[in-house]
């Protein structure tokens, strides 16, 4: 859902590197965690997209 809307940083989320997450108590990728949280609430999607836009703006000195 969220990850289909594209910026470069979202594309860089790992879907192959698994890490133990104490919150979920098992191995997960960052891609799965972000997708799970995005499906919980629309406000998370809006916040995440804003953060991604800020990252791109700062990286390109376009603010």
C-alpha positions in Angstrom: 0.0 0.0 0.0 2.3 2.8 1.2 5.4 1.4 -0.5 3.8 1.6 -3.9 4.0 5.4 -3.7 7.5 6.1 -4.8 10.5 8.0 -3.6 14.0 6.8 -3.7 14.3 6.3 0.0 11.3 4.0 0.1 12.8 1.9 -2.6 15.9 1.5 -0.5 14.0 -0.2 2.3 15.4 -3.6 2.7 13.1 -6.6 2.0 15.9 -9.1 2.3 17.8 -8.2 5.5 15.9 -9.6 8.5 16.5 -8.1 12.0 15.1 -9.2 15.3 12.4 -6.7 16.5 11.6 -6.8 20.2 8.2 -5.2 19.6 7.1 -8.1 17.3 9.3 -10.7 19.0 10.6 -12.2 15.7 12.7 -11.4 12.7 11.3 -8.9 10.2 12.5 -6.6 7.5 12.1 -2.8 7.6 9.9 -3.0 4.6 7.4 -5.3 6.4 7.4 -3.1 9.5 6.7 0.1 7.6 4.0 -1.6 5.5 2.4 -3.0 8.7 2.3 0.3 10.4 1.0 2.1 7.3 -1.9 -0.3 7.3 -2.8 0.5 10.9 -3.6 4.2 10.5 -3.8 6.8 7.7 -2.0 9.4 9.9 1.1 7.2 9.8 1.1 7.2 6.0 0.8 11.0 6.0 3.6 11.4 8.5 5.9 8.9 6.7 5.4 10.6 3.4 6.1 14.0 4.9 9.3 12.6 6.4 10.3 11.2 3.0 9.7 14.5 1.3 11.9 16.3 3.9 14.7 13.8 3.5 14.7 14.3 -0.3 14.5 18.1 0.1 17.5 18.1 2.5 19.5 15.8 0.4 19.0 18.0 -2.7 19.2 21.3 -0.7 15.7 22.1 -2.0 13.9 23.7 0.9 
